[in-house]
Amino acid sequence: MSFAMIGLGKMGGNMVRRLARKNLEAVVFDRDPAVVASLSKETGAKACASLADLVAAMTAPRLVWLMLPAGAATQSTIDALLPLLGKGDVLIDGANAWYRDTLARNLVVAQRGMHLVDVGVSGGVWGLENGYGLMFGGDKAAIAPLQPYLEALAPSADRGWVHCGPTGAGHFVKMVHNGIEYGLMQAYAEGFALMAAKTDFDLDVAKIAESWRHGTVIRSWLLDLTAEFLATDKLLADTAPLVADSGEGRWTSIESIELGVPTPVMTMALMERFGTQGKGDYGHKLLARMRHAFGGHAVKSAGKS
């Protein structure tokens, strides 16, 4: 076998399951032996107890896909793999990595006569059934042996995957993809909040969401998901108003500044996420005190409604 998956979390594990459904074999490794054993039993993938075992179980040229968190986890695994692999082998990084880190990493990989393919993966927990959107960068020579796996993982063999350009291009395109995702989510959130606030109309946001799914200009998969959870939880009473950001939105905004390309929607969506995290609290307190200072307006004490 020449294909391996390292990192068997929600994404990596389901990707191995999808490959198995397409009769494509894989060698697998994860830091949790129980996860490895379970997935191997379920899919027939060859379980490995270490990175060295994984490389030894493969035939050259090896295709080694890393589905790990971006940053230290990915870097340490690549550092451990490089001495074990040989010329012509291909490393595939499926993390949401900053493309500039990918460019730097590619220099080291190329010096050893190996290839680095960067893949932006979209689809989340639904990818197993629906397929994954794949945006990848790298040399054509490295991507050619990978194509059967890309076709199997994508929604279909002829769509949902795209060779974006040289190494780094895949992660750059995925970065922009996630910036757009921030903007779309923010627009839906603001629209539904506006309708929920119009209490004199007693609007049923769940029914409206379901209606918008059919025939409207703003129908989308995000709207489908929104309509699904609003159908059973319109008030969202048990949901904290806190939204994390995982890095891609920040990188998109930084890139837009450096390129001089205006991205106000994506950037403001990122700022809104910061606001939900309490990072604007000090500024909001300062606003209240300034308003009191020049106009004598009341300032509410912390903890009081």
C-alpha positions in Angstrom: 0.0 0.0 0.0 1.2 3.5 -0.8 -1.3 5.7 1.0 -1.4 6.6 4.7 -3.5 8.7 7.0 -2.0 10.2 10.2 -4.5 11.7 12.6 -7.8 9.9 12.9 -10.1 12.5 14.5 -13.5 13.5 13.2 -12.0 14.5 9.8 -9.2 12.0 9.3 -11.2 9.0 10.6 -14.1 9.8 8.3 -11.8 10.3 5.3 -10.4 6.8 5.8 -14.0 5.5 6.1 -14.9 7.2 2.8 -11.8 5.8 1.1 -12.7 2.3 2.3 -16.2 2.7 0.8 -14.5 3.4 -2.5 -12.3 0.3 -2.1 -9.1 2.3 -1.5 -6.8 0.9 1.2 -4.9 2.9 3.7 -2.2 2.6 6.4 -3.3 4.5 9.5 -1.7 5.9 12.7 -2.9 8.1 15.6 -1.4 8.9 18.9 -4.3 7.0 20.5 -3.9 3.3 19.9 -7.5 2.5 20.7 -8.6 4.8 17.9 -6.3 3.1 15.5 -7.5 -0.4 16.5 -11.1 0.6 16.2 -10.9 2.2 12.8 -8.7 -0.7 11.5 -11.4 -3.2 12.6 -14.1 -1.1 11.0 -12.5 -0.3 7.7 -9.8 -2.9 7.1 -7.1 -0.2 7.2 -3.7 -1.4 8.3 -3.1 -0.3 11.9 0.4 0.9 12.8 1.8 1.5 16.3 4.4 4.2 15.3 5.4 6.4 12.4 8.3 4.1 11.7 5.9 1.2 11.4 3.7 3.2 9.1 6.5 4.1 6.7 7.8 0.5 6.8 4.4 -0.8 5.9 4.2 1.3 2.7 5.7 1.0 -0.8 7.4 3.8 -2.5 6.5 6.4 -3.7 4.6 6.9 -0.4 1.6 9.2 -0.1 1.4 10.3 3.6 -1.6 12.5 4.5 -1.5 14.4 7.7 -4.9 15.4 9.2 -3.6 17.1 12.3 -4.1 20.4 14.0 -2.1 23.2 12.2 1.0 24.4 14.0 3.1 22.4 16.5 1.3 19.0 16.0 1.8 19.1 12.3 5.3 20.4 12.4 6.5 17.9 15.0 5.0 15.0 13.0 6.7 16.2 9.8 10.0 16.6 11.6 9.7 13.0 12.8 8.7 11.7 9.3 11.3 13.3 7.2 14.2 11.1 8.3 12.0 8.0 7.7 10.8 8.9 4.2 12.7 8.8 0.9 13.1 10.7 -2.3 9.9 11.0 -4.4 7.6 10.5 -1.4 4.7 12.9 -1.0 3.6 14.6 2.2 0.0 15.9 2.2 -0.9 18.5 4.8 -4.7 18.7 5.3 -4.6 21.1 8.2 -5.9 24.6 8.1 -2.4 25.9 8.0 -1.2 29.4 7.2 0.0 29.3 3.7 3.2 31.1 4.6 4.1 28.3 7.1 3.4 25.9 4.2 5.8 27.8 1.9 8.6 27.6 4.6 7.9 23.9 5.2 8.1 23.2 1.5 11.7 24.4 1.3 12.8 21.8 3.9 10.8 19.0 2.3 12.1 19.8 -1.2 15.7 19.8 0.0 15.2 16.1 0.7 13.9 15.3 -2.7 10.3 14.9 -1.5 7.1 16.7 -2.3 4.7 18.7 -0.2 1.0 19.0 -1.2 -1.1 21.3 0.8 -4.9 20.6 0.9 -7.6 22.8 2.2 -10.4 20.5 3.3 -14.0 21.6 3.7 -17.0 19.5 4.6 -16.7 18.9 8.3 -18.7 16.1 9.9 -20.9 15.9 6.8 -18.0 15.0 4.5 -18.3 11.2 5.0 -21.7 11.1 3.4 -21.5 14.2 1.1 -17.8 14.2 0.1 -15.2 16.9 0.9 -14.4 20.1 -0.9 -10.7 19.9 -1.7 -8.4 22.8 -2.6 -4.8 21.7 -3.1 -1.5 23.0 -4.2 1.7 21.3 -5.3 3.6 20.0 -8.3 1.7 18.1 -10.9 4.1 15.2 -10.6 3.2 14.8 -6.9 -0.5 15.2 -7.4 -0.9 12.6 -10.2 -0.6 9.6 -7.9 -2.8 11.3 -5.4 -5.7 11.9 -7.9 -7.6 8.6 -7.2 -7.8 9.5 -3.5 -8.9 13.1 -4.2 -11.6 11.8 -6.6 -12.8 9.3 -3.9 -12.9 11.9 -1.1 -14.6 14.6 -3.2 -18.4 14.7 -3.7 -17.8 13.0 -7.1 -14.8 12.2 -9.3 -15.3 15.2 -11.6 -16.2 17.9 -9.2 -15.5 19.4 -5.7 -11.7 19.2 -6.0 -9.4 21.7 -7.7 -5.6 22.0 -8.2 -5.2 25.7 -7.3 -1.5 26.1 -8.2 2.0 25.5 -6.6 2.5 24.4 -3.1 0.9 27.0 -0.7 -1.9 27.8 -3.1 -4.2 25.2 -1.5 -4.0 26.6 2.0 -4.2 30.2 0.6 -7.5 29.4 -1.2 -8.9 27.6 1.9 -8.0 30.6 4.0 -10.1 32.8 1.7 -12.8 30.2 1.7 -13.0 30.4 5.5 -13.0 34.2 5.4 -16.0 34.1 3.1 -17.6 31.6 5.5 -17.2 34.1 8.3 -19.1 36.8 6.3 -21.9 34.5 5.3 -22.5 33.3 8.8 -22.5 36.8 10.1 -25.0 38.0 7.6 -27.4 35.2 8.4 -26.9 35.8 12.2 -27.7 39.5 11.8 -30.8 39.0 9.7 -32.3 36.4 12.1 -31.5 38.6 15.1 -33.3 41.5 13.4 -36.4 39.4 12.9 -36.3 38.0 16.4 -36.1 41.6 17.8 -39.3 42.6 15.9 -41.6 41.3 18.6 -44.7 43.1 17.6 -44.8 41.0 14.4 -44.3 37.7 16.4 -42.2 36.3 13.5 -41.6 32.6 13.4 -38.0 32.5 12.5 -38.0 28.7 12.1 -40.7 28.8 9.5 -39.1 31.7 7.7 -35.7 29.9 7.6 -37.4 26.8 6.2 -39.3 28.9 3.6 -36.1 30.7 2.5 -34.5 27.3 1.7 -36.7 27.0 -1.4 -36.5 29.3 -4.4 -34.9 32.3 -2.7 -31.7 34.0 -3.7 -30.1 33.4 -0.3 -30.7 29.6 -0.1 -27.6 27.7 0.8 -26.3 24.8 2.8 -25.6 27.1 5.8 -29.3 28.1 5.6 -30.3 24.4 5.5 -28.3 23.8 8.7 -29.8 26.9 10.4 -33.3 25.9 9.5 -32.7 22.4 10.9 -31.7 23.6 14.4 -34.2 26.4 14.6 -37.0 23.9 13.9 -36.4 22.5 17.4 -34.7 25.4 19.2 -35.9 28.8 18.1 -34.9 30.6 21.3 -31.4 29.2 21.6 -31.7 29.7 25.3 -29.0 27.2 26.2 -26.5 28.5 23.7 -23.8 30.9 25.0 -23.2 34.0 22.8 -19.6 33.1 22.3 -18.0 32.4 18.9 -14.4 31.2 18.5 -12.1 32.0 15.7 -9.6 29.4 14.5 -7.1 31.6 12.7 -8.2 31.6 9.0 -10.3 34.8 9.4 -7.3 36.6 10.9 -5.0 35.5 8.2 -7.5 36.6 5.5 -7.8 40.1 7.0 -4.0 40.4 7.3 -3.6 39.3 3.7 -6.2 41.8 2.5 -4.3 44.7 4.2 -1.0 43.6 2.8 -2.4 43.2 -0.8 -4.5 46.4 -0.4 -7.7 44.6 -1.3 -10.7 45.8 0.6 -12.5 43.0 2.5 -14.8 44.9 4.9 -17.5 42.1 5.3 -15.0 39.4 6.1 -13.0 41.6 8.4 -16.0 43.0 10.3 -17.3 39.4 10.7 -14.0 38.6 12.4 -14.3 41.7 14.6 -17.8 40.6 15.7 -16.3 37.2 16.8 -13.8 39.1 18.9 -16.7 41.0 20.5 -18.4 37.7 21.5 -15.2 36.6 23.2 -15.2 39.6 25.6 -12.3 41.2 23.9 -14.3 44.4 23.4 -15.4 44.7 27.0 -12.8 47.1 28.1 -13.5 49.4 25.2 -17.3 49.2 25.9 -16.6 50.2 29.6 -14.5 53.1 28.3 -17.4 54.2 26.1 -19.8 54.2 29.0 -17.4 56.3 31.2 -16.7 58.8 28.4 -20.4 59.2 27.8 -20.8 59.9 31.5 -17.9 62.3 31.6 -19.2 64.6 28.9 -22.9 64.2 29.3 -23.5 63.0 32.8 -25.2 59.9 31.5 -25.7 57.1 34.0 -23.2 54.3 34.2 -24.4 50.8 35.2 -22.4 48.9 37.7 -20.9 45.6 36.6 -23.2 42.6 37.3 -26.4 44.7 37.4 -29.0 44.7 34.7 
